[in-house]
Amino acid sequence: MTIAEQIHELLDPLIGEMMATSALASNCGKIHKTPESLASGDMMALSYHLSQGLVFFIGTETAGRIAERIARMG
C-alpha cells in the first residue's frame, strides 16, 4: 500500500472518499508533490497542511490526532 493510499484510508471514514481524495491532492500540491510521489520525508509538512484544513470538518482534536498519525508515517 502506498503512502497516499494509507493517508486516504485514514481520511475516508472521517470526511468521505471524494473529500479525502481532494484534500490529499490539494495538500500535496502545497508541498509541491503529487499523491503518487509522496515519500516518508514529506509527512511532517503534509500533516501540517492537512490538519489546518481538517479542523473545519472534524475538529481540532481529531485533526491533531490524524496529523500525528500521518507525521509518524515518515
Long-range contacts (C-beta under 8 A, 24 or more apart in sequence): 2-35, 2-36, 2-38, 3-38, 3-39, 3-40, 3-43, 3-73, 4-28, 4-35, 4-36, 4-38, 6-73, 7-35, 7-38, 7-46, 7-50, 7-70, 7-73, 8-35, 10-66, 10-69, 10-70, 11-50, 11-54, 11-66, 14-54, 14-57, 14-58, 14-62, 14-66, 15-54, 15-57, 15-58, 19-57, 23-50, 23-53, 23-54, 24-50, 26-53, 27-53, 40-73, 40-74, 41-74, 42-74, 43-70, 43-71, 43-72, 43-73, 43-74, 44-71, 44-74, 46-70, 47-71
